């Protein structure tokens, strides 16, 4: 069977816990075999906000899903999404929600929607980290999961492993705290890898990495043998509403 491709995206504006956690999840994905991974950090990249001009419904291509904005890194990241079988998204908690960087990227993926929901049936998993033990991780992870579901992705949890000593930490995805047992203040050098001290959280990160890879392998194998006529929807979708947007722009 052809190897599955898992893309990991770190949506933090700086080098630190989020990058390390996404890379940890990708390592876990590779550990089950038959998996190749790619890591992308939004740190240092320019992702401009969506203009909501809907030009994408008329002019989007796989090379440039967002034809309105071509002088930033948005299209590059979206091209990587198109090639992946599974996508892991990591983001730190900023005021109880995702960062401006990852939200801008999410908004720009309307260009992918206009291509016929090509993220559909790709497997998604989410990772987050906050300073406090209960510092907005679940609200942030649900924002990421909602984005995946709008694209009709198949969202998975952390798998069936439930370690008796440490627990899995989260049912929704990889959830960590910046330090353990107590959080480490963000301005310190130690804080940038503090999440790696959180053994309970790391279990959830490893679990989500393996589960995204496992599910991606199952989905890819299944789509390879199920005839398109037996699917509820064809691989390439078309909706009347998209034609209306294209004519209006």
Order of alpha helices (4+ residues) and beta strands (2+ residues): beta-alpha-beta-alpha-alpha-beta-alpha-alpha-beta-alpha-beta-beta-alpha-alpha
